[in-house]
Amino acid sequence: MNIFWQSIKFILKDVIFSILYFPVWWYTEGAYKILKRINQETRNFAHNLNLGILFKYLFKPMYGLTDIWSRIISFMVRIVHFCVLGSLALIWILILVIFFLAWLALPVFIVYNILFQLNII
């Protein structure tokens, strides 16, 4: 009989509590973990594109040529390069933000569809 009460206690305490705690976790701790992951992913992407190094050497002439035309051409090439890579980084950040917003809306969408299928809504 003791194992029966332990099973009932487990079901009522752990399983039901886990089910009721899930939405709280989803929008607090889970969202925080996703935001940390997005931040790390953004940093890794910018590091892989070498945006910091590109910005650091923006005004340095390429190939050690120091005449005025080489400086102008180097500056223009690096500006275009920086704009293209910066645009890629912004697009990637936008994609991550869209996925995050979809992740936040997913439980609401699921509950709405369940209620719709049960003809409650």
C-alpha positions in Angstrom: 0.0 0.0 0.0 2.9 2.3 0.7 4.1 2.2 -2.9 0.6 3.1 -4.1 0.7 6.3 -2.0 4.2 7.1 -3.2 3.1 6.8 -6.8 0.1 9.0 -6.2 2.3 11.5 -4.4 4.7 11.5 -7.3 2.0 12.0 -9.9 0.3 14.8 -8.0 3.4 16.6 -6.9 6.0 16.2 -9.5 4.2 15.6 -12.8 1.3 18.0 -12.3 3.7 20.7 -10.8 6.0 20.2 -13.9 3.1 20.7 -16.2 1.8 23.8 -14.4 5.4 25.2 -14.1 6.1 24.8 -17.8 4.6 28.1 -19.0 6.4 30.0 -16.3 9.7 28.4 -17.3 9.0 29.0 -21.0 8.6 32.8 -20.6 11.2 33.3 -17.8 14.2 31.0 -17.6 13.7 29.4 -21.0 13.5 32.9 -22.7 16.6 34.0 -20.8 18.5 31.0 -22.0 17.4 31.6 -25.6 18.4 35.3 -25.4 21.8 34.3 -24.0 22.2 31.9 -26.9 21.2 34.6 -29.4 23.8 36.9 -27.9 26.5 34.3 -28.1 25.5 33.4 -31.7 25.6 37.1 -32.7 29.1 37.6 -31.1 30.4 34.4 -32.8 29.0 35.6 -36.2 30.6 39.0 -35.9 33.9 37.4 -34.7 33.8 35.0 -37.7 33.3 37.9 -40.1 36.2 39.8 -38.5 34.2 43.0 -38.3 36.3 44.4 -35.4 39.5 43.9 -37.3 38.0 45.3 -40.5 36.9 48.4 -38.6 40.3 48.7 -36.9 42.2 48.8 -40.2 39.6 51.0 -42.0 41.9 53.9 -42.6 45.1 51.9 -43.2 46.3 51.5 -46.8 46.2 48.0 -48.2 49.5 46.3 -49.3 51.6 49.1 -47.6 51.0 51.5 -50.5 50.9 55.1 -49.0 50.1 57.3 -52.0 46.8 59.2 -51.9 45.1 57.0 -54.6 46.0 53.8 -52.8 44.6 55.2 -49.5 41.4 56.3 -51.3 40.9 52.9 -53.0 41.7 51.0 -49.8 39.2 53.1 -47.9 36.5 52.6 -50.4 37.1 48.9 -50.7 37.0 48.5 -47.0 33.8 50.6 -46.7 32.1 48.4 -49.2 33.4 45.3 -47.5 32.3 46.6 -44.1 28.8 47.5 -45.5 28.3 44.1 -47.1 29.4 42.1 -44.0 27.5 44.5 -41.7 24.4 43.9 -43.8 24.9 40.1 -43.5 25.3 40.5 -39.7 22.1 42.6 -39.5 20.2 40.0 -41.6 21.4 37.2 -39.3 20.4 39.2 -36.2 16.9 39.8 -37.7 16.5 36.1 -38.5 17.4 35.2 -34.9 15.0 37.8 -33.5 12.2 36.4 -35.7 12.9 32.9 -34.4 12.9 34.2 -30.9 9.5 35.9 -31.3 8.2 32.7 -32.9 9.5 30.7 -30.0 7.7 33.0 -27.6 4.4 32.8 -29.6 4.5 29.0 -30.0 2.7 28.0 -26.7 0.0 30.6 -27.3 -0.5 29.3 -30.8 -0.7 25.7 -29.6 -3.2 26.5 -26.9 -5.3 28.5 -29.3 -5.4 25.6 -31.8 -6.3 23.1 -29.1 -9.2 25.4 -27.9 -10.2 25.9 -31.6 -10.3 22.2 -32.3 -12.4 21.6 -29.2 -14.9 24.3 -30.4 -14.3 26.4 -27.3 -13.3 29.4 -29.4 
